[in-house]
Amino acid sequence: MSLLQVEHLTMQFGGLTAVKDFNLNLEKGEIVALIGPNGAGKTTAFNMITGVYRPTQGRVILMDKDITGLRPDLITGRGIARTFQNIRLFRDLSVLENVLIANHLHLKSNFLTAILKLPAYRGEERLMHQKSLALLERVGLSQFKDEKASSLPYGLQRRLEIARALATGPRILLLDEPAAGMNPKEAADLTVFIKEIRAEYDLTIFMIEHHMDVVMGISERIYVLDYGVTIASGSPHEIQNDPRVIEAYLGVEEDA
Ligand SMILES: Nc1ncnc2c1ncn2[C@@H]1O[C@H](COP(=O)(O)OP(=O)(O)OP(=O)(O)O)[C@@H](O)[C@H]1O
């Protein structure tokens, strides 16, 4: 049984078919990349998997359960977390507060115990605080815990976004262009970091990325979209040598 199975996902916006008949299997522990030229439909595929869009057609099956069209927060609760192409941190909150907010998805206390600050809530809150600090320590951000998120250098803001996603306790992590805007050194560090967190948090990772060094250095399998259609899937070696991919994508100078 695949951890995640995506069957015939299709998304139409009016007359435009942004993604057509997209099929994907993720096995536990894999790192799989989704590549393709700008506008190919990659983010739309993510948005259907994470409940941002309800697909026009098709199904998303997580561990044998159909999660198609569930609300994004419920899908996060089922174990799929994501980051976004454009960093979405609470810019004026501290680094620690950003992780604490994500952690609240896990709090078991209800709203009333929370506003009354009853002991059950306070206990959970203390635990969340400790867990958040441990997570920041793990991702190398603990010395910045009281800084405003917006004051972090770009590469570290991306790392904080990943930490926030990890705080929700995911099985599957979807990363939307995690190396966007990074210099080669930051991108190489990110590659190592992604491999480390996969091992440490027992993750399966599905990522959209334009940096080919990152994609080829990290992915076990790659899917290629072009105009919403999957034109190839396979190992990095197969993809690099696929004439359709070379024509559609790899042959095109990338400006990212
Ligand atoms: N909400 C929407 N309404 C209408 N059209 C949309 C919407 N979202 C995406 N599209 C269109 O769907 C197509 C696929 O867009 P998408 O953002 O998924 O591509 P992408 O592969 O992620 O591109 P990029 O690499 O530039 O991020 C594009 O033509 C885009 O304009």
The ligand as an SDF file (V2000), in Angstrom:
LIG
                    3D

 31 33  0  0  0  0  0  0  0  0999 V2000
   -6.8210   30.1200   -8.9410 N   0  0  0  0  0  0  0  0  0  0  0  0
   -6.5540   30.1060  -10.2460 C   0  0  0  0  0  0  0  0  0  0  0  0
   -7.4330   30.6010  -11.1370 N   0  0  0  0  0  0  0  0  0  0  0  0
   -7.1930   30.5720  -12.4590 C   0  0  0  0  0  0  0  0  0  0  0  0
   -6.0550   30.0680  -13.0030 N   0  0  0  0  0  0  0  0  0  0  0  0
   -5.1420   29.5650  -12.1700 C   0  0  0  0  0  0  0  0  0  0  0  0
   -5.3280   29.5550  -10.7550 C   0  0  0  0  0  0  0  0  0  0  0  0
   -4.2390   28.9830  -10.1780 N   0  0  0  0  0  0  0  0  0  0  0  0
   -3.4150   28.6600  -11.1910 C   0  0  0  0  0  0  0  0  0  0  0  0
   -3.9490   29.0040  -12.3780 N   0  0  0  0  0  0  0  0  0  0  0  0
   -3.3540   28.7770  -13.6960 C   0  0  0  0  0  0  0  0  0  0  0  0
   -3.0570   27.3990  -13.7820 O   0  0  0  0  0  0  0  0  0  0  0  0
   -1.8350   27.2030  -14.4870 C   0  0  0  0  0  0  0  0  0  0  0  0
   -0.8690   26.4360  -13.6170 C   0  0  0  0  0  0  0  0  0  0  0  0
   -0.4190   27.2940  -12.5690 O   0  0  0  0  0  0  0  0  0  0  0  0
    0.5110   26.7920  -11.3810 P   0  0  0  0  0  0  0  0  0  0  0  0
    0.7220   27.9460  -10.4640 O   0  0  0  0  0  0  0  0  0  0  0  0
   -0.0370   25.5430  -10.8050 O   0  0  0  0  0  0  0  0  0  0  0  0
    1.8650   26.4630  -12.1680 O   0  0  0  0  0  0  0  0  0  0  0  0
    3.3000   26.1320  -11.5770 P   0  0  0  0  0  0  0  0  0  0  0  0
    3.8160   24.9700  -12.3430 O   0  0  0  0  0  0  0  0  0  0  0  0
    3.2280   26.0100  -10.1010 O   0  0  0  0  0  0  0  0  0  0  0  0
    4.1130   27.4370  -11.9850 O   0  0  0  0  0  0  0  0  0  0  0  0
    5.3620   28.1790  -11.2690 P   0  0  0  0  0  0  0  0  0  0  0  0
    6.5640   27.3280  -11.5000 O   0  0  0  0  0  0  0  0  0  0  0  0
    5.4210   29.4730  -12.0060 O   0  0  0  0  0  0  0  0  0  0  0  0
    4.9890   28.3470   -9.8480 O   0  0  0  0  0  0  0  0  0  0  0  0
   -1.3300   28.5810  -14.8850 C   0  0  0  0  0  0  0  0  0  0  0  0
   -1.7560   28.8360  -16.2040 O   0  0  0  0  0  0  0  0  0  0  0  0
   -2.0280   29.4880  -13.9020 C   0  0  0  0  0  0  0  0  0  0  0  0
   -2.2160   30.7800  -14.4450 O   0  0  0  0  0  0  0  0  0  0  0  0
  1  2  1  0
  2  3  1  0
  2  7  2  0
  3  4  2  0
  4  5  1  0
  5  6  2  0
  6  7  1  0
  6 10  1  0
  7  8  1  0
  8  9  2  0
  9 10  1  0
 10 11  1  0
 11 12  1  0
 11 30  1  0
 12 13  1  0
 13 14  1  0
 13 28  1  0
 14 15  1  0
 15 16  1  0
 16 17  2  0
 16 18  1  0
 16 19  1  0
 19 20  1  0
 20 21  2  0
 20 22  1  0
 20 23  1  0
 23 24  1  0
 24 25  2  0
 24 26  1  0
 24 27  1  0
 28 29  1  0
 28 30  1  0
 30 31  1  0
M  END
$$$$
